[in-house]
Amino acid sequence: MTYTPPKVWNWDAENGGHFAKINRPIAGPTHEKELPVGQHPLQLYSQSTPNGVKVTVMLEELLALGHPGAEYDAWLTKIGDGMQFSSGFVDINPNSKIPALVDTTNGCRVFESGAILLYLAEKFNVFLSHDIKERTETLNWLFWLHGSAPYLGGGFGHFFSYAPEKFEYPINRFTMEAKRQLDVLDQNLAERQFLAGDNYTIADIATAPWYGALVKGLLYNAAEFLDVTRYKNVNRWANEIYARPAFQKGRMVNRNHGKSSERLEERHNASDFDNIPKACD
């Protein structure tokens, strides 16, 4: 059926698919509620979406390198319940999107996952080179990811998995874009071990929860549809990163779905991982 747009759009809160009841065309809080604050220097409010995973992986990588200042409390923010619209969360991120971080050592609020990665890389002097050429190449790919992922998630993922009906035009349009993005990555990784060169950087940490998850069949149940096995260099890169212990830990944090052996709804101490049930053989 052909849709004829009205002269002026009006919000229909019941029409919009999977996320219709939590997305709004206005900003600001819907309710008053302060955020909890734990004992550690960094307070993270998040959920294990790809954008959330970026940050918990970064924090676990920092701790694996022995940075005690990267100790963190990770508070589960259930976006399906609208927790990101609380007054406390909006104070940290006026855009009401996870993840959001507070550094209690200096009072900085940091929102947008890419900004959080850059902030942590500079604070702890790791995963971002001081060499101007290497630094710029890392930032090239970091910002590539933040320009590309909305096409994958809000475009392809939404229309392929979450829209109330399957519509040919948007699925075809965003599939073409997703596959072009995979090919961009594949050609780049044919010449390099990691996205920006020989070193693992915040560009890899940002990109693997999106495109690494995609080729590993962890997003949108779309691996066969996108023929992801053809992107051999992306698969090699994804397998290497997903094998990192810190990456495996970071993927579990603030996860409230899936296997019990792969989720840790909140993280307040390193020992919390010891309480995760072991996977059955």
ZIRA-V754552 format. One record per residue. N is the residue number from 1. PHI is phi as a letter, one per 40 degrees, with the letter a starting at -180 (none if undefined). PSI is psi in radians with two decimals (NA if undefined). D_FIRST is the distance of its C-alpha to the first C-alpha in Angstrom with 2 decimals. Layout:
n=N phi=PHI psi=PSI d_first=D_FIRST
n=N phi=PHI psi=PSI d_first=D_FIRST
This chain:
n=1 phi=none psi=2.32 d_first=0.00
n=2 phi=c psi=2.36 d_first=3.80
n=3 phi=c psi=2.22 d_first=6.44
n=4 phi=b psi=1.93 d_first=9.64
n=5 phi=c psi=2.48 d_first=12.65
n=6 phi=c psi=2.91 d_first=15.44
n=7 phi=c psi=-0.65 d_first=18.81
n=8 phi=b psi=2.19 d_first=20.27
n=9 phi=c psi=2.45 d_first=18.64
n=10 phi=b psi=2.47 d_first=19.65
n=11 phi=c psi=2.18 d_first=20.13
n=12 phi=b psi=1.76 d_first=18.47
n=13 phi=c psi=-0.34 d_first=20.80
n=14 phi=c psi=-0.09 d_first=18.95
n=15 phi=b psi=1.92 d_first=15.68
n=16 phi=i psi=0.08 d_first=16.30
n=17 phi=g psi=-2.62 d_first=17.12
n=18 phi=d psi=-0.66 d_first=20.63
n=19 phi=b psi=0.32 d_first=22.41
n=20 phi=c psi=-0.64 d_first=20.73
n=21 phi=c psi=-0.17 d_first=23.93
n=22 phi=b psi=-0.23 d_first=26.29
n=23 phi=c psi=2.45 d_first=24.69
n=24 phi=b psi=2.68 d_first=25.39
n=25 phi=c psi=0.19 d_first=25.23
n=26 phi=b psi=2.70 d_first=28.95
n=27 phi=c psi=3.01 d_first=32.08
n=28 phi=h psi=2.91 d_first=35.15
n=29 phi=c psi=2.67 d_first=36.31
n=30 phi=b psi=-0.29 d_first=34.96
n=31 phi=a psi=2.75 d_first=38.28
n=32 phi=c psi=2.14 d_first=41.89
n=33 phi=a psi=2.22 d_first=43.16
n=34 phi=c psi=2.65 d_first=45.61
n=35 phi=c psi=2.56 d_first=45.13
n=36 phi=c psi=2.68 d_first=47.71
n=37 phi=b psi=2.21 d_first=50.26
n=38 phi=c psi=-2.81 d_first=52.17
n=39 phi=c psi=-0.24 d_first=55.39
n=40 phi=c psi=2.86 d_first=54.31
n=41 phi=c psi=-0.60 d_first=54.10
n=42 phi=b psi=2.26 d_first=50.34
n=43 phi=b psi=2.06 d_first=47.86
n=44 phi=b psi=2.34 d_first=44.36
n=45 phi=b psi=1.95 d_first=41.40
n=46 phi=a psi=3.14 d_first=38.62
n=47 phi=a psi=2.79 d_first=36.56
n=48 phi=c psi=0.85 d_first=36.31
n=49 phi=c psi=2.97 d_first=33.09
n=50 phi=d psi=-0.68 d_first=33.70
n=51 phi=c psi=-0.61 d_first=34.75
n=52 phi=c psi=-0.69 d_first=37.05
n=53 phi=c psi=-0.64 d_first=38.55
n=54 phi=d psi=-0.82 d_first=39.60
n=55 phi=c psi=-0.73 d_first=41.95
n=56 phi=c psi=-0.59 d_first=43.46
n=57 phi=c psi=-0.80 d_first=44.13
n=58 phi=d psi=-0.77 d_first=45.83
n=59 phi=c psi=-0.72 d_first=47.95
n=60 phi=c psi=-0.60 d_first=48.98
n=61 phi=c psi=-0.71 d_first=49.87
n=62 phi=c psi=-0.76 d_first=52.04
n=63 phi=c psi=-0.63 d_first=53.78
n=64 phi=c psi=-0.48 d_first=54.38
n=65 phi=c psi=-0.06 d_first=56.19
n=66 phi=g psi=0.48 d_first=58.40
n=67 phi=c psi=1.73 d_first=57.11
n=68 phi=c psi=-0.45 d_first=58.01
n=69 phi=c psi=-0.14 d_first=56.40
n=70 phi=c psi=0.09 d_first=53.00
n=71 phi=c psi=2.45 d_first=53.41
n=72 phi=a psi=2.69 d_first=50.43
n=73 phi=b psi=2.24 d_first=48.94
n=74 phi=b psi=1.90 d_first=45.29
n=75 phi=c psi=2.22 d_first=43.69
n=76 phi=c psi=2.17 d_first=40.45
n=77 phi=b psi=1.77 d_first=37.75
n=78 phi=c psi=1.79 d_first=34.95
n=79 phi=c psi=-0.49 d_first=31.86
n=80 phi=c psi=-0.38 d_first=29.83
n=81 phi=c psi=0.02 d_first=32.36
n=82 phi=g psi=0.37 d_first=32.16
n=83 phi=c psi=-0.39 d_first=35.75
n=84 phi=c psi=-0.10 d_first=35.01
n=85 phi=b psi=0.17 d_first=34.65
n=86 phi=c psi=2.74 d_first=38.25
n=87 phi=c psi=-0.65 d_first=40.68
n=88 phi=c psi=-0.72 d_first=42.76
n=89 phi=c psi=-0.73 d_first=39.99
n=90 phi=c psi=-0.55 d_first=38.75
n=91 phi=c psi=-0.56 d_first=42.36
n=92 phi=c psi=-0.75 d_first=42.20
n=93 phi=b psi=1.79 d_first=38.69
n=94 phi=c psi=-0.21 d_first=37.18
n=95 phi=c psi=-0.06 d_first=33.83
n=96 phi=f psi=0.75 d_first=33.79
n=97 phi=b psi=2.46 d_first=33.08
n=98 phi=c psi=2.68 d_first=35.28
n=99 phi=c psi=2.85 d_first=37.80
n=100 phi=b psi=2.51 d_first=40.40
n=101 phi=b psi=2.49 d_first=44.14
n=102 phi=b psi=2.21 d_first=47.32
n=103 phi=c psi=1.85 d_first=50.58
n=104 phi=c psi=-0.20 d_first=53.23
n=105 phi=c psi=-0.39 d_first=56.01
n=106 phi=b psi=0.00 d_first=55.03
n=107 phi=g psi=0.15 d_first=52.36
n=108 phi=c psi=2.34 d_first=49.61
n=109 phi=c psi=2.49 d_first=46.01
n=110 phi=b psi=2.11 d_first=43.76
n=111 phi=b psi=2.82 d_first=39.97
n=112 phi=g psi=2.17 d_first=37.40
n=113 phi=c psi=-0.66 d_first=38.22
n=114 phi=c psi=-0.68 d_first=39.33
n=115 phi=c psi=-0.65 d_first=41.66
n=116 phi=c psi=-0.78 d_first=43.11
n=117 phi=c psi=-0.77 d_first=43.85
n=118 phi=c psi=-0.72 d_first=45.50
n=119 phi=c psi=-0.82 d_first=47.47
n=120 phi=c psi=-0.67 d_first=48.78
n=121 phi=c psi=-0.72 d_first=49.61
n=122 phi=c psi=-0.63 d_first=51.67
n=123 phi=c psi=-0.69 d_first=53.24
n=124 phi=b psi=0.03 d_first=54.47
n=125 phi=f psi=0.88 d_first=54.95
n=126 phi=a psi=2.69 d_first=53.12
n=127 phi=g psi=0.26 d_first=50.08
n=128 phi=a psi=1.94 d_first=50.15
n=129 phi=c psi=2.67 d_first=52.91
n=130 phi=c psi=-0.30 d_first=55.20
n=131 phi=c psi=2.22 d_first=55.39
n=132 phi=c psi=-0.67 d_first=53.35
n=133 phi=c psi=-0.81 d_first=51.84
n=134 phi=c psi=-0.70 d_first=50.89
n=135 phi=c psi=-0.80 d_first=49.66
n=136 phi=c psi=-0.71 d_first=47.45
n=137 phi=c psi=-0.67 d_first=45.98
n=138 phi=c psi=-0.79 d_first=45.20
n=139 phi=c psi=-0.56 d_first=43.51
n=140 phi=d psi=-0.87 d_first=41.57
n=141 phi=c psi=-0.54 d_first=39.94
n=142 phi=c psi=-0.82 d_first=39.66
n=143 phi=c psi=-0.49 d_first=37.69
n=144 phi=d psi=-0.80 d_first=35.70
n=145 phi=c psi=-0.77 d_first=34.59
n=146 phi=c psi=-0.31 d_first=33.64
n=147 phi=c psi=-0.47 d_first=31.57
n=148 phi=c psi=-0.68 d_first=29.95
n=149 phi=d psi=-0.63 d_first=29.34
n=150 phi=c psi=-0.53 d_first=26.53
n=151 phi=c psi=-0.65 d_first=24.51
n=152 phi=c psi=-0.87 d_first=25.44
n=153 phi=c psi=-1.07 d_first=25.03
n=154 phi=c psi=-0.39 d_first=22.57
n=155 phi=c psi=-1.43 d_first=20.54
n=156 phi=d psi=-0.93 d_first=20.88
n=157 phi=d psi=-0.73 d_first=22.12
n=158 phi=c psi=-0.90 d_first=19.55
n=159 phi=c psi=-0.48 d_first=16.45
n=160 phi=c psi=-0.61 d_first=18.43
n=161 phi=b psi=-0.56 d_first=20.13
n=162 phi=b psi=-0.37 d_first=19.10
n=163 phi=c psi=2.61 d_first=15.40
n=164 phi=c psi=-0.36 d_first=14.02
n=165 phi=a psi=2.81 d_first=11.70
n=166 phi=c psi=2.11 d_first=12.36
n=167 phi=b psi=2.19 d_first=10.41
n=168 phi=c psi=-0.85 d_first=12.09
n=169 phi=c psi=-0.95 d_first=12.63
n=170 phi=c psi=-0.59 d_first=14.39
n=171 phi=c psi=-0.80 d_first=16.22
n=172 phi=c psi=-0.74 d_first=17.52
n=173 phi=c psi=-0.83 d_first=18.42
n=174 phi=c psi=-0.42 d_first=20.33
n=175 phi=c psi=-0.77 d_first=21.82
n=176 phi=d psi=-0.76 d_first=23.37
n=177 phi=c psi=-0.75 d_first=24.82
n=178 phi=c psi=-0.72 d_first=26.12
n=179 phi=c psi=-0.60 d_first=27.82
n=180 phi=c psi=-0.72 d_first=29.32
n=181 phi=c psi=-0.76 d_first=30.73
n=182 phi=c psi=-0.65 d_first=32.21
n=183 phi=c psi=-0.66 d_first=33.78
n=184 phi=d psi=-0.83 d_first=35.26
n=185 phi=c psi=-0.75 d_first=36.85
n=186 phi=c psi=-0.74 d_first=38.00
n=187 phi=c psi=-0.68 d_first=39.75
n=188 phi=c psi=-0.77 d_first=41.40
n=189 phi=c psi=-0.14 d_first=42.59
n=190 phi=c psi=-0.38 d_first=44.03
n=191 phi=b psi=-0.11 d_first=46.74
n=192 phi=a psi=2.70 d_first=47.21
n=193 phi=c psi=-0.74 d_first=47.70
n=194 phi=b psi=3.04 d_first=45.67
n=195 phi=c psi=-0.70 d_first=43.13
n=196 phi=b psi=0.04 d_first=45.76
n=197 phi=i psi=-2.38 d_first=48.64
n=198 phi=c psi=-0.23 d_first=51.26
n=199 phi=b psi=2.48 d_first=50.83
n=200 phi=c psi=2.19 d_first=48.38
n=201 phi=b psi=-3.13 d_first=46.97
n=202 phi=c psi=-0.36 d_first=44.50
n=203 phi=c psi=-0.72 d_first=42.01
n=204 phi=c psi=-0.74 d_first=42.12
n=205 phi=c psi=-0.64 d_first=42.07
n=206 phi=c psi=-0.64 d_first=38.92
n=207 phi=c psi=-0.59 d_first=37.06
n=208 phi=c psi=-0.66 d_first=38.02
n=209 phi=c psi=-0.29 d_first=36.10
n=210 phi=c psi=-1.27 d_first=32.88
n=211 phi=c psi=-0.49 d_first=33.32
n=212 phi=c psi=-0.80 d_first=36.24
n=213 phi=c psi=-0.64 d_first=34.32
n=214 phi=c psi=-0.84 d_first=31.39
n=215 phi=c psi=-0.32 d_first=33.66
n=216 phi=c psi=0.10 d_first=35.48
n=217 phi=g psi=0.44 d_first=32.38
n=218 phi=b psi=-0.02 d_first=32.44
n=219 phi=b psi=2.26 d_first=29.07
n=220 phi=g psi=0.14 d_first=25.54
n=221 phi=f psi=0.78 d_first=26.75
n=222 phi=b psi=0.17 d_first=25.84
n=223 phi=c psi=-0.80 d_first=29.22
n=224 phi=c psi=-0.75 d_first=28.59
n=225 phi=d psi=-0.70 d_first=25.16
n=226 phi=c psi=-0.06 d_first=26.79
n=227 phi=f psi=0.93 d_first=29.95
n=228 phi=c psi=-0.33 d_first=32.08
n=229 phi=c psi=-0.33 d_first=35.36
n=230 phi=c psi=-0.33 d_first=35.46
n=231 phi=c psi=1.29 d_first=36.18
n=232 phi=c psi=-0.62 d_first=39.75
n=233 phi=c psi=-0.63 d_first=41.18
n=234 phi=c psi=-0.71 d_first=38.59
n=235 phi=c psi=-0.74 d_first=39.34
n=236 phi=d psi=-0.82 d_first=43.08
n=237 phi=c psi=-0.81 d_first=42.74
n=238 phi=c psi=-0.75 d_first=40.55
n=239 phi=c psi=-0.68 d_first=43.01
n=240 phi=c psi=-0.75 d_first=45.92
n=241 phi=c psi=-0.72 d_first=44.48
n=242 phi=c psi=-0.26 d_first=43.24
n=243 phi=c psi=-0.19 d_first=46.80
n=244 phi=c psi=2.27 d_first=48.29
n=245 phi=d psi=-0.71 d_first=49.67
n=246 phi=c psi=-0.62 d_first=48.60
n=247 phi=c psi=-0.72 d_first=45.03
n=248 phi=c psi=-0.70 d_first=45.02
n=249 phi=c psi=-0.82 d_first=46.36
n=250 phi=d psi=-0.61 d_first=43.98
n=251 phi=c psi=-0.45 d_first=40.94
n=252 phi=c psi=-0.48 d_first=42.24
n=253 phi=c psi=2.37 d_first=42.75
n=254 phi=g psi=0.36 d_first=40.41
n=255 phi=c psi=2.18 d_first=38.49
n=256 phi=b psi=0.46 d_first=37.63
n=257 phi=a psi=2.91 d_first=35.68
n=258 phi=g psi=-2.88 d_first=36.54
n=259 phi=c psi=2.45 d_first=39.99
n=260 phi=c psi=-0.45 d_first=42.82
n=261 phi=c psi=-0.07 d_first=44.91
n=262 phi=b psi=0.31 d_first=42.50
n=263 phi=a psi=2.53 d_first=42.03
n=264 phi=b psi=1.74 d_first=44.18
n=265 phi=d psi=-0.71 d_first=42.40
n=266 phi=b psi=2.57 d_first=44.97
n=267 phi=b psi=2.11 d_first=47.71
n=268 phi=b psi=-0.28 d_first=50.90
n=269 phi=a psi=2.70 d_first=53.53
n=270 phi=d psi=-0.56 d_first=53.82
n=271 phi=c psi=-0.22 d_first=55.15
n=272 phi=d psi=-0.53 d_first=51.85
n=273 phi=c psi=-0.44 d_first=50.75
n=274 phi=c psi=-0.31 d_first=53.68
n=275 phi=c psi=0.00 d_first=52.10
n=276 phi=c psi=2.27 d_first=48.96
n=277 phi=d psi=2.50 d_first=49.21
n=278 phi=c psi=2.53 d_first=49.98
n=279 phi=c psi=2.47 d_first=47.47
n=280 phi=c psi=2.44 d_first=48.42
n=281 phi=c psi=NA d_first=49.37
